[in-house]
Amino acid sequence: MSLFGEIAGVTVKRLVRHPDDRGFFQEILRDDDGLLRRFGQASLSMSYPGVIKAFHYHERQDDLWFFPVGSGQVVLYDQRVGSVTAGTTQVLYPGEHNPLLIVIPVGVVHGYRVLGRDPLMIVYFTTESYQPGNPDEKRLAWDDPIIGFDWNTQFR
């Protein structure tokens, strides 16, 4: 069963920009936000237009995603056994014109697609640092039949 809605444990923080005649200032993550249970690593990635980076999940770490440049479509799927939102799909549209922080808890499958004609940048924070010999990353296909997400743009 795949419902579009909110997934238990996923937290979204709308970011506030403070513009003036020079540009803007915006806080991203504060220690008093209470969003991460601990800090592990901060990373930066860039993807070209049309790219789909999906799907994967973690067994030990939470992710916190922020997209400062470009526009994306984030797809989350709750595969956690016993979760009140098991089987739910959540779709978000973060980017430079919709600044959001997205906390993705352990066990929630996640991926994204680059929207528009410009590259997308993601800054992400994790509660564990990456361990090449024992990576906490379990992969699923972008078109996994259980998730059943249609990545095509819906013309409405």
Stockholm file with secondary structure:
# STOCKHOLM 1.0

chainA/1-156         MSLFGEIAGVTVKRLVRHPDDRGFFQEILRDDDGLLRRFGQASLSMSYPGVIKAFHYHERQDDLWFFPVGSGQVVLYDQRVGSVTAGTTQVLYPGEHNPLLIVIPVGVVHGYRVLGRDPLMIVYFTTESYQPGNPDEKRLAWDDPIIGFDWNTQFR
#=GR chainA/1-156 SS CCEESCCTTCEEEECCEEEETTEEEECCCCTTSCCCSSCCEEEEEEECTTCEEEEEECSSCCEEEEEEESEEEEEEEECCTTCTTTTEEEEECCBTTBCEEEEECTTEEEEEEEESSSCEEEEEEESSCCCTTSCCCEECCTTCTTTCCCCSCCCC
#=GC SS_cons         CCEESCCTTCEEEECCEEEETTEEEECCCCTTSCCCSSCCEEEEEEECTTCEEEEEECSSCCEEEEEEESEEEEEEEECCTTCTTTTEEEEECCBTTBCEEEEECTTEEEEEEEESSSCEEEEEEESSCCCTTSCCCEECCTTCTTTCCCCSCCCC
//
